[in-house]
Amino acid sequence: MVSKYKSNKIKIAVVGVGNCFSALYQGFSYYKDHKDEDVPGLMFKDIGGYAPTDIEVVAAFDVDERKVGKPVGQAIFEKPNCARVFMPEVPAGPKVQMGNVLDGVSDYMLAQPEDESFRLSEIDTVDVVQAIKDSGASILVNYLPVGSQKATEFYAQAAIDAGVAFLNCIPVFIASNPVWEKKFIDAGLPIVGDDMRSAFGASILSQVLQELAFDRGFAVDFHQQINIGGNTDFNNMMVQSRLSSKKESKENVIKAQNELRGIPIEANSLFAGPSTYIPYLKDNKVAYFNLRLRGFGGQPVTLDIKLSVQDSENSAGVVIDAIRYLQVARELGVVGALRGPSAWTQKTPPQQMMYADAKAACEALAKRQLPEQN
Ligand SMILES: NC(=O)c1ccc[n+]([C@@H]2O[C@H](COP(=O)([O-])OP(=O)(O)OC[C@H]3O[C@@H](n4cnc5c(N)ncnc54)[C@H](O)[C@@H]3O)[C@@H](O)[C@H]2O)c1
């Protein structure tokens, strides 16, 4: 029988061997073990002929002394990672190489307890561009801590110099910044970003609740989304100057739904952001939603919801798709920021879309149809 899947693997390099990567790497093994079953957790099985298990990690960069020099299959289980271990047996994979620290690690994090924070390795930084080239990767995935402006720009440029596509999972604005998008277009490379929109996370829930209200003829007067968690991502965002881009990115999701319908929401009627760090929650993120709507006869309706998820697993489902969209785009010669996949998998894409429109654009690319834009 001829397989409908392609025979080649998608080779990826990764920056940041933290909790999100741990969940993703474990997921590769999980879905390999459950290849022929209808298991939950994936939005698309086949994207342009690639299965979720057709992804191979060929290089990884980090700066933490407990991770650098170890095989990724071991490094993902080192402290301060606290993502749930659902696949204890994973392939060793390549060794984690020493990246370029820049602003990836804050003084605040270095002063935090060891098990809840980062500790810098003293090993010399490798030549990142050469290491990506040597690995044969076609995509670089960015999982740096929030607030890593200089480090993200460094790795984005490294992707361009090494001739690989870029998946920017964090709220430093690259795919949504026209200056950076042009650099990728000029280099003939596709990019997806910015800041992952988890598969069943707070952002997508805020979006669909708001779309539902509009579709049923209601006005949304107030939308509040409070997030708490206990992983290093939440700890790192205790530094207010680092947190601001995450808040902006989360609010972009909600604002976009109003703007797409020409009914802007008042600035003082909107809050969406990480609210505090509670260590014992570990990778469990809890989000509280309060929406105040106006319906029939101008009368109020209030909605209060609580969402409780494992943060990192929740993000892996969109990354496993975004990687495949980038690979298909590369093969089709599509360059620049991928509008549909960015709107579907990220909070701050270059162009926000309604849920159904973003999904349709992804489905078209999954069938190898060229997008109208890009
Ligand atoms: N559901 C989610 O968890 C979710 C959703 C959207 C966006 N994100 C974003 O994804 C990013 C990764 O999240 P995470 O939970 O894996 O974070 P994490 O804190 O667990 O991991 C970050 C990793 O980056 C490493 N690092 C720091 N500076 C570095 C540098 N200069 N070079 C190489 N490595 C460096 C750290 O040592 C650590 O291993 C964060 O920015 C987060 O906000 C996460």
The ligand as an SDF file (V2000), in Angstrom:
LIG
                    3D

 44 48  0  0  0  0  0  0  0  0999 V2000
    0.7910   27.8210   26.4300 N   0  0  0  0  0  0  0  0  0  0  0  0
    2.0050   28.3110   26.5910 C   0  0  0  0  0  0  0  0  0  0  0  0
    2.7430   27.8180   27.4120 O   0  0  0  0  0  0  0  0  0  0  0  0
    2.4410   29.4920   25.7380 C   0  0  0  0  0  0  0  0  0  0  0  0
    1.5120   30.1320   24.9180 C   0  0  0  0  0  0  0  0  0  0  0  0
    1.9310   31.2180   24.1550 C   0  0  0  0  0  0  0  0  0  0  0  0
    3.2510   31.6350   24.1970 C   0  0  0  0  0  0  0  0  0  0  0  0
    4.1330   30.9990   25.0220 N   0  0  0  0  0  0  0  0  0  0  0  0
    5.5140   31.5050   25.0630 C   0  0  0  0  0  0  0  0  0  0  0  0
    6.4510   30.5060   24.6860 O   0  0  0  0  0  0  0  0  0  0  0  0
    7.7090   30.8140   25.2820 C   0  0  0  0  0  0  0  0  0  0  0  0
    8.2770   29.5470   25.8870 C   0  0  0  0  0  0  0  0  0  0  0  0
    7.4690   29.1470   26.9790 O   0  0  0  0  0  0  0  0  0  0  0  0
    8.0030   28.0440   27.9950 P   0  0  0  0  0  0  0  0  0  0  0  0
    6.9030   27.8010   28.9530 O   0  0  0  0  0  0  0  0  0  0  0  0
    8.6260   26.9250   27.2730 O   0  0  0  0  0  0  0  0  0  0  0  0
    9.1640   28.8870   28.7360 O   0  0  0  0  0  0  0  0  0  0  0  0
   10.3240   28.3340   29.6740 P   0  0  0  0  0  0  0  0  0  0  0  0
   10.6510   29.4180   30.6330 O   0  0  0  0  0  0  0  0  0  0  0  0
    9.9540   26.9970   30.2210 O   0  0  0  0  0  0  0  0  0  0  0  0
   11.5610   28.0950   28.6610 O   0  0  0  0  0  0  0  0  0  0  0  0
   12.3750   29.1000   28.1480 C   0  0  0  0  0  0  0  0  0  0  0  0
   13.7360   28.4710   27.8360 C   0  0  0  0  0  0  0  0  0  0  0  0
   14.5270   29.4260   27.1610 O   0  0  0  0  0  0  0  0  0  0  0  0
   15.8670   29.2960   27.6400 C   0  0  0  0  0  0  0  0  0  0  0  0
   16.5980   30.5160   27.2970 N   0  0  0  0  0  0  0  0  0  0  0  0
   16.6220   31.7190   27.9290 C   0  0  0  0  0  0  0  0  0  0  0  0
   17.3780   32.5920   27.2460 N   0  0  0  0  0  0  0  0  0  0  0  0
   17.8790   31.9330   26.1840 C   0  0  0  0  0  0  0  0  0  0  0  0
   18.7300   32.3200   25.0980 C   0  0  0  0  0  0  0  0  0  0  0  0
   19.1970   33.5590   24.9990 N   0  0  0  0  0  0  0  0  0  0  0  0
   19.0250   31.3890   24.1480 N   0  0  0  0  0  0  0  0  0  0  0  0
   18.5330   30.1180   24.2370 C   0  0  0  0  0  0  0  0  0  0  0  0
   17.7050   29.7040   25.2400 N   0  0  0  0  0  0  0  0  0  0  0  0
   17.3840   30.6150   26.1990 C   0  0  0  0  0  0  0  0  0  0  0  0
   15.6910   29.0200   29.1220 C   0  0  0  0  0  0  0  0  0  0  0  0
   16.8260   28.4720   29.7260 O   0  0  0  0  0  0  0  0  0  0  0  0
   14.5020   28.0500   29.0930 C   0  0  0  0  0  0  0  0  0  0  0  0
   14.9590   26.7250   28.9350 O   0  0  0  0  0  0  0  0  0  0  0  0
    7.4360   31.9220   26.3080 C   0  0  0  0  0  0  0  0  0  0  0  0
    7.8070   33.1570   25.7630 O   0  0  0  0  0  0  0  0  0  0  0  0
    5.9300   31.8660   26.4730 C   0  0  0  0  0  0  0  0  0  0  0  0
    5.3260   33.0870   26.8580 O   0  0  0  0  0  0  0  0  0  0  0  0
    3.7710   29.9310   25.7940 C   0  0  0  0  0  0  0  0  0  0  0  0
  1  2  1  0
  2  3  2  0
  2  4  1  0
  4  5  1  0
  4 44  2  0
  5  6  2  0
  6  7  1  0
  7  8  2  0
  8  9  1  0
  8 44  1  0
  9 10  1  0
  9 42  1  0
 10 11  1  0
 11 12  1  0
 11 40  1  0
 12 13  1  0
 13 14  1  0
 14 15  2  0
 14 16  1  0
 14 17  1  0
 17 18  1  0
 18 19  2  0
 18 20  1  0
 18 21  1  0
 21 22  1  0
 22 23  1  0
 23 24  1  0
 23 38  1  0
 24 25  1  0
 25 26  1  0
 25 36  1  0
 26 27  1  0
 26 35  1  0
 27 28  2  0
 28 29  1  0
 29 30  1  0
 29 35  2  0
 30 31  1  0
 30 32  2  0
 32 33  1  0
 33 34  2  0
 34 35  1  0
 36 37  1  0
 36 38  1  0
 38 39  1  0
 40 41  1  0
 40 42  1  0
 42 43  1  0
M  CHG  2   8   1  16  -1
M  END
$$$$
